[in-house]
C-alpha cells in the first residue's frame, strides 16, 4: 500500500537536496538528484562546505525513521526526475508512465508461472518502467538488469536501483554490444529510438532471452506502418513470434500514439497461438470501459492455447 504522505516527504527531500546542489554548487538538478539518493543510501553527506553538509544532512534526518516501501520510493523519484527534466529542458519521453508498468505486470502474470524473475531492460532510461513492473509483480526474488548508453540515464537508473535495493546491475553501454546474460523477461520502451535501431535491438536481444520467453515493449504505432516492416517480419520469423499488440490510450501521450508490443522467442516448447492478441485500451480512468477490455483480454487467454513460461523449464537459449 502506497502512503501518499510518505511519497511527498521523500520527494521533498530529494527535490530540496537537488535544488541545494544546483544553487550552492551549480550542479545540474538531475546530477544533484543522483547525489541526494547516494546521501540517503549512505546516510551521510560529503561536500567541501560544512554548511551545505549540515543542510543536506538535516533533510536526510527528516526521513530516516520512515520505512518507505518500494513504490513510495519509485514514485517520489519519478516526480523528482520529471521536475529535473523540465528544469533542464529535456524531453520526459524516457520516463514510462506508471499506468503502463502496472498493465504490463498484469500481462506478465498471464504469460508466466514464475516465482523468481530475471528481468532485462535494454534501454533502461530512468529505470521507471522496469522497477515499476518489478514492484507490481507478486512472487519471489526479482533480479533486474539494465543498460543505457546515455550517461545521465545510466546514473539515474543506477540511483533508483540503489534506493530500491535492486542491486547494481546497471551498465553504461550500447545494448548492441551487450551479451552474456539470459533473462526470463525483457521489457523496454522504444520511445526516441529510430526504426532501424529498433530492428537491430529486437534481433540482438533474442540471444539474451531464455527459450519461449517474452519481450514486451512500448513502441510508437508508426513502427507498424514503416515500409520495411514486412521485410523485418520475414527476417525474424524463425526467432520471434509476433504474439500481440495492445494499443494504448491517446490520452497518455500527447504527440505519439503508442502500443504495447509482445514478442515471444521461438524455442523447443513454443506453441503457436491460433490468434494474435490485440486490444484497444480506453483511458485508464474509464473504469467501465477498461473492465470490458480486460474481460476481453482474459477471455483470449482462457481460449487460446500458447506456451506459458514455467518455473521448472530448462533455461537455455537453444544454442
C-alpha positions as CSV (number, residue, x, y, z in Angstrom):
1,X,0.0,0.0,0.0
2,X,1.4,3.4,-1.0
3,X,1.1,6.1,1.6
4,X,1.0,9.4,-0.4
5,X,2.2,11.4,2.6
6,X,5.4,9.3,2.5
7,X,5.8,9.9,-1.2
8,X,5.5,13.6,-0.6
9,X,8.0,13.6,2.3
10,X,10.6,11.7,0.2
11,X,10.0,13.8,-2.8
12,X,10.5,17.0,-0.8
13,X,13.9,15.7,0.5
14,X,15.0,14.7,-3.0
15,X,13.8,17.9,-4.5
16,X,15.2,20.2,-1.9
17,X,18.6,18.4,-1.9
18,X,18.9,18.5,-5.7
19,X,18.0,22.2,-5.6
20,X,20.6,22.9,-3.0
21,X,23.3,21.2,-5.1
22,X,22.2,23.4,-8.0
23,X,22.0,26.7,-6.1
24,X,25.2,26.2,-4.0
25,X,27.5,24.2,-6.3
26,X,25.9,24.8,-9.8
27,X,25.4,21.1,-10.2
28,X,22.5,20.3,-12.6
29,X,19.3,19.3,-10.9
30,X,19.4,15.6,-12.2
31,X,23.0,15.2,-11.0
32,X,22.0,16.6,-7.7
33,X,19.2,14.1,-7.5
34,X,21.6,11.3,-8.0
35,X,23.8,12.7,-5.2
36,X,20.8,13.1,-3.0
37,X,20.0,9.4,-3.5
38,X,23.6,8.5,-2.7
39,X,23.4,10.5,0.5
40,X,20.2,8.8,1.6
41,X,21.6,5.4,0.9
42,X,24.8,6.1,2.8
43,X,23.1,8.3,5.5
44,X,25.9,10.7,5.2
45,X,26.9,13.8,3.1
46,X,30.3,14.9,1.9
47,X,31.0,18.2,0.2
48,X,33.7,20.8,0.7
49,X,31.2,23.0,2.5
50,X,30.4,22.2,6.1
51,X,27.3,24.4,6.0
52,X,26.0,22.6,2.9
53,X,26.8,19.3,4.5
54,X,24.7,20.3,7.5
55,X,21.8,21.5,5.4
56,X,21.7,18.2,3.4
57,X,22.1,16.0,6.4
58,X,19.2,17.8,8.1
59,X,17.0,16.8,5.1
60,X,18.0,13.2,5.4
61,X,17.3,13.2,9.1
62,X,13.7,14.2,8.4
63,X,13.0,10.9,6.8
64,X,15.5,8.5,8.5
65,X,12.8,7.0,10.7
66,X,10.3,6.4,7.9
67,X,10.2,2.9,6.3
68,X,9.3,3.6,2.7
69,X,8.1,0.8,0.5
70,X,9.4,0.4,-3.0
71,X,6.5,2.0,-4.7
72,X,6.7,5.1,-2.5
73,X,10.4,5.4,-3.4
74,X,9.8,4.9,-7.1
75,X,7.0,7.5,-7.2
76,X,9.0,10.1,-5.3
77,X,12.0,9.5,-7.5
78,X,9.8,9.7,-10.7
79,X,8.3,13.0,-9.6
80,X,11.8,14.4,-8.9
81,X,13.0,13.1,-12.3
82,X,10.1,14.8,-14.1
83,X,10.9,18.1,-12.4
84,X,14.6,17.7,-13.2
85,X,13.9,17.0,-16.9
86,X,11.7,20.1,-17.1
87,X,14.3,22.1,-15.2
88,X,17.0,21.1,-17.8
89,X,14.7,21.4,-20.8
90,X,14.9,17.6,-21.6
91,X,12.1,15.5,-23.0
92,X,10.4,13.3,-20.5
93,X,9.7,10.5,-23.0
94,X,12.2,8.2,-21.4
95,X,10.0,8.0,-18.2
96,X,7.3,5.5,-19.0
97,X,4.0,6.3,-17.2
98,X,3.4,4.0,-14.2
99,X,0.0,3.0,-15.5
100,X,1.8,1.2,-18.3
101,X,4.1,-0.6,-15.8
102,X,1.0,-1.8,-13.9
103,X,-0.7,-3.0,-17.0
104,X,2.4,-4.9,-18.2
105,X,2.6,-6.6,-14.8
106,X,-0.9,-7.8,-15.4
107,X,0.2,-9.2,-18.8
108,X,3.3,-10.9,-17.2
109,X,1.0,-12.7,-14.7
110,X,-0.9,-14.1,-17.7
111,X,2.3,-15.1,-19.6
112,X,4.4,-16.6,-16.8
113,X,4.1,-19.0,-13.9
114,X,7.3,-18.0,-12.2
115,X,8.2,-17.0,-8.7
116,X,11.7,-15.8,-9.4
117,X,12.4,-13.5,-12.4
118,X,15.5,-12.1,-14.2
119,X,14.2,-9.0,-16.0
120,X,16.3,-7.1,-18.5
121,X,15.7,-3.7,-19.9
122,X,18.0,-2.9,-22.9
123,X,17.0,0.8,-22.9
124,X,16.6,1.3,-19.2
125,X,16.3,5.1,-19.3
126,X,15.4,6.5,-15.8
127,X,14.5,2.9,-14.7
128,X,10.9,3.7,-14.1
129,X,9.4,1.0,-16.3
130,X,11.4,-1.9,-15.1
131,X,11.2,-1.0,-11.4
132,X,7.5,-0.2,-11.7
133,X,6.9,-3.6,-13.2
134,X,9.1,-5.4,-10.6
135,X,7.3,-3.6,-7.8
136,X,3.9,-4.8,-9.0
137,X,4.9,-8.5,-9.6
138,X,3.9,-10.9,-6.9
139,X,6.3,-13.8,-6.1
140,X,9.8,-14.4,-5.1
141,X,13.2,-13.0,-5.9
142,X,13.4,-10.5,-8.7
143,X,16.8,-9.6,-10.4
144,X,16.9,-6.5,-12.6
145,X,19.4,-5.8,-15.3
146,X,19.5,-2.5,-17.2
147,X,21.6,-1.0,-20.0
148,X,21.8,2.6,-21.3
149,X,24.3,4.4,-23.4
150,X,23.4,7.8,-22.1
151,X,25.4,8.7,-19.1
152,X,22.6,10.8,-17.5
153,X,20.1,7.9,-17.7
154,X,22.7,5.4,-16.5
155,X,23.3,7.5,-13.4
156,X,19.6,8.0,-12.7
157,X,18.6,4.3,-13.1
158,X,21.7,3.3,-11.0
159,X,20.5,5.7,-8.2
160,X,16.9,4.3,-8.4
161,X,18.1,0.7,-8.3
162,X,20.2,1.6,-5.2
163,X,17.3,3.3,-3.5
164,X,15.1,0.3,-4.2
165,X,17.8,-2.3,-3.3
166,X,17.6,-4.0,-6.6
167,X,21.4,-4.3,-6.8
168,X,23.9,-2.6,-9.1
169,X,23.3,-4.4,-12.4
170,X,23.1,-1.2,-14.4
171,X,25.6,-0.9,-17.3
172,X,26.7,2.1,-19.2
173,X,26.9,0.6,-22.7
174,X,25.3,0.3,-26.1
175,X,23.0,-2.7,-25.9
176,X,24.1,-3.9,-29.3
177,X,27.5,-4.7,-27.7
178,X,25.9,-6.2,-24.5
179,X,25.9,-10.0,-24.1
180,X,26.3,-12.8,-21.6
181,X,23.0,-12.7,-19.8
182,X,19.9,-14.9,-20.1
183,X,16.8,-13.1,-18.9
184,X,13.4,-14.6,-18.1
185,X,11.7,-11.5,-19.4
186,X,12.8,-8.5,-21.5
187,X,10.9,-5.2,-21.2
188,X,11.7,-1.8,-22.6
189,X,10.3,1.5,-24.0
190,X,11.5,2.3,-27.6
191,X,10.5,6.0,-27.3
192,X,13.0,8.1,-29.1
193,X,14.6,5.2,-30.9
194,X,14.6,5.2,-34.7
195,X,13.1,2.4,-36.7
196,X,16.4,0.9,-38.0
197,X,17.9,0.8,-34.5
198,X,14.7,-0.7,-33.1
199,X,15.0,-3.6,-35.6
200,X,18.6,-4.1,-34.6
201,X,17.8,-4.2,-30.9
202,X,14.9,-6.7,-31.4
203,X,17.2,-9.0,-33.3
204,X,20.1,-8.7,-30.9
205,X,18.3,-9.3,-27.6
206,X,16.8,-12.6,-28.8
207,X,20.1,-14.2,-27.7
208,X,19.7,-12.6,-24.2
209,X,16.3,-14.2,-23.5
210,X,15.6,-17.8,-22.5
211,X,13.7,-20.0,-24.9
212,X,9.9,-19.5,-25.3
213,X,10.0,-16.3,-23.1
214,X,8.6,-12.9,-23.9
215,X,9.8,-9.5,-24.9
216,X,7.3,-6.7,-24.0
217,X,7.9,-3.2,-25.3
218,X,6.3,0.2,-25.6
219,X,6.6,1.3,-29.2
220,X,5.3,4.0,-31.5
221,X,2.5,2.9,-33.7
222,X,4.4,4.2,-36.7
223,X,6.7,1.2,-36.3
224,X,3.9,-0.9,-37.9
225,X,3.4,1.5,-40.8
226,X,7.0,1.5,-41.9
227,X,7.5,0.2,-45.5
228,X,10.3,-2.1,-44.3
229,X,8.2,-3.9,-41.6
230,X,7.3,-6.8,-43.9
231,X,10.9,-7.5,-44.7
232,X,11.7,-7.3,-41.0
233,X,8.9,-9.8,-40.1
234,X,10.2,-12.2,-42.7
235,X,13.8,-11.8,-41.4
236,X,12.9,-12.7,-37.8
237,X,10.1,-15.2,-38.4
238,X,12.3,-18.1,-37.2
239,X,13.4,-16.5,-33.9
240,X,10.4,-14.3,-32.9
241,X,6.7,-14.8,-32.9
242,X,4.6,-11.7,-33.0
243,X,2.3,-12.5,-30.1
244,X,0.2,-9.4,-29.5
245,X,-0.3,-5.7,-29.6
246,X,-2.2,-3.6,-27.0
247,X,-3.0,-0.1,-28.3
248,X,-2.5,2.4,-25.6
249,X,-5.0,5.3,-25.0
250,X,-4.1,8.5,-26.8
251,X,-4.6,10.4,-23.6
252,X,-1.3,9.1,-22.2
253,X,0.9,10.5,-24.9
254,X,0.4,14.0,-26.4
255,X,2.5,13.6,-29.5
256,X,2.8,10.0,-30.4
257,X,0.3,7.1,-30.4
258,X,1.9,4.1,-28.9
259,X,1.2,0.4,-28.2
260,X,2.5,-2.4,-26.0
261,X,4.1,-4.9,-28.4
262,X,4.6,-8.5,-27.3
263,X,7.1,-10.9,-28.9
264,X,7.7,-14.5,-27.9
265,X,11.0,-16.2,-28.5
266,X,10.5,-19.4,-30.6
267,X,12.0,-22.3,-28.7
268,X,11.5,-26.0,-28.4
269,X,8.4,-25.7,-26.3
270,X,6.8,-22.9,-28.4
271,X,3.1,-23.3,-29.2
272,X,1.9,-21.0,-32.0
273,X,-1.4,-19.3,-30.9
274,X,-4.3,-19.5,-33.4
275,X,-5.0,-15.8,-33.0
276,X,-2.9,-12.7,-32.5
277,X,-3.7,-10.9,-29.2
278,X,-5.0,-7.5,-30.0
279,X,-6.9,-4.9,-27.9
280,X,-7.6,-1.2,-27.8
281,X,-7.2,0.2,-24.3
282,X,-9.5,3.1,-23.2
283,X,-8.5,5.9,-20.9
284,X,-7.2,4.2,-17.7
285,X,-9.6,6.3,-15.7
286,X,-12.6,5.0,-17.5
287,X,-13.3,2.0,-15.2
288,X,-16.3,0.7,-17.1
289,X,-14.7,0.5,-20.5
290,X,-11.4,-0.7,-19.0
291,X,-13.2,-3.6,-17.3
292,X,-14.8,-4.6,-20.7
293,X,-11.4,-4.7,-22.4
294,X,-9.7,-6.6,-19.5
295,X,-12.5,-9.1,-19.8
296,X,-11.9,-9.5,-23.5
297,X,-8.2,-10.0,-22.9
298,X,-8.9,-12.5,-20.1
299,X,-11.2,-14.3,-22.5
300,X,-8.4,-14.5,-25.1
301,X,-6.0,-16.0,-22.6
302,X,-8.6,-18.6,-21.5
303,X,-9.5,-19.7,-25.0
304,X,-6.2,-19.5,-26.9
305,X,-3.5,-22.2,-26.4
306,X,0.0,-20.8,-26.1
307,X,3.2,-21.6,-24.2
308,X,3.3,-20.3,-20.6
309,X,6.8,-19.8,-19.2
310,X,7.1,-22.0,-16.1
311,X,9.4,-22.4,-13.1
312,X,10.9,-25.8,-13.9
313,X,11.5,-25.2,-17.6
314,X,15.1,-25.6,-18.7
315,X,16.8,-22.2,-19.0
316,X,18.7,-22.2,-22.2
317,X,18.9,-20.2,-25.4
318,X,18.6,-23.0,-27.8
319,X,22.1,-22.8,-29.0
